[in-house]
Amino acid sequence: QVQLVESGGGLVQAGGSLRLSCAASGRTSISYNMGWFRQAPGKEREFAAAISWGGDSTYYADSVKGRFTISRDNAKNTVYLQMNSLKPEDTAVYYCAAKHWSGSYSHPQVYDYWGQGTQVTVSS
């Protein structure tokens, strides 16, 4: 059992940067694999990035590779998503998620816990 709370969203101009944070509470001693997803109105939830419990493995959607960086600080029970070179198509609600086991990472169905989301809006 873990609770996730995202923060750091906001309004930014195209080409700008934002850093999202996801703070975990509850059973944070469990080794969770973490992911970031995003969802625009009328669209399905879309995988953005994932990181293994130890931080040694990361995965990115092609749409964000080279622009976004996922990281985690287990001492702070926090996972981050650094977003650079933002584009209007990055506009979405961004959610962090946690799952117990390794394996599939890009499908929201495999994640056990979700945050409430934080809005990211990129203006042109």
N, C-alpha and C positions, 0 to 999 in steps of 0.2 A: 504494500500500500504506500503510495507516494502522491503528493500533491505538487503540481507544477504551476508556476505563475510567470507569465511572460511580461517583459517590459522593454522599453526602448523604441517602440514604434513612434511614428509621427509623419509629418509632411516634409518632404525634401524635394529639391529640384533635380531633374535629370542630370546624371553625372556625379551626384553627391553620394554621401555615405551615411549609413546608420549602423549601429551596433545593438543587436537585440540580445537580451539576457533572459534566461529561464532559470528561476530559482526553485529548487526542490526542497520539500520538507516531508517528514514522515519517516518511512523506512529507507533512508538514504544510504545506509550501510550496505544495502544490496547493490550488486554490480549491475547497473542498468546500461543497456545500449540506448542511445538517444538519437532522436531525429528532429528535423525541422520540416514542416509542411506549410503550404500556403494555399489559400482558397479565395478566389475572386467571386463576386456575385454571379450566380447562375452557372458556375463551373464546379467540377469535382475537385476535391482536395488533392493537391499535387505535391509530390515529393520534391524537396529541395536539397537536403543534406542530411547525413547521418554520421555518427561517430561511435566507435566501440567503447566499452566501459573503461578501458585503460587509456584511451585516446590515441592508440597506435595505428588505428585504421580509420580512414575517413572516406566518404562516398558523396558524390555530387551529381545532381541532375545536369545534363548537358546545357540546359538553359542558364545555369548559374556558375558553371565551372570557370575558374579563372577570375571570377568577380567576388564570389562569396567564400568565406572561410569559417568552418565550424571548429570550435575548440571547447574544452571543458576544464574546469578547475574543481576537482573533486573535494579539495579541502574547503571550498566555499559552496559545495553542492550546487554548482551553477554551470550551465552550458551556454555558449555564446554563438551568435551568428554575426560575423562582421560582413557587411554588405557594402561593396564599393561599386563605383560606376553604375549606379542605379538607373534603370530604365522605366518608362511609364508602364510597361508590361509586367514589372515587378510589383505593381500595386495589388495588394491582397491583404487579407488577415493572415498573419503568420502564427502558427501553432507549434509548440514544442511537444514532444511525445517521448515516452519511455517504454521499453520492452525488456523482458527478463532475459531473453536468450539471443544468441547470435543466429545468423542465417539471413533470411529475407529481411530487407531493410526499407525497400521503396514502396511497399504497400501499406496503407494506413491500417488495414485489418490486422496486421501482426503486432501492433502496438497496444499496450495494456492501459496506459495512462496518458491523459491529454491535459494541457493547459487551456485557459480560457481564450487565448488568442490576443494578439496585439495588431492594431491596424498600421499598415505601411502604405503611404500614398506618395507616389512619385509624379510630380508635375512636369510637363514639357515646357 
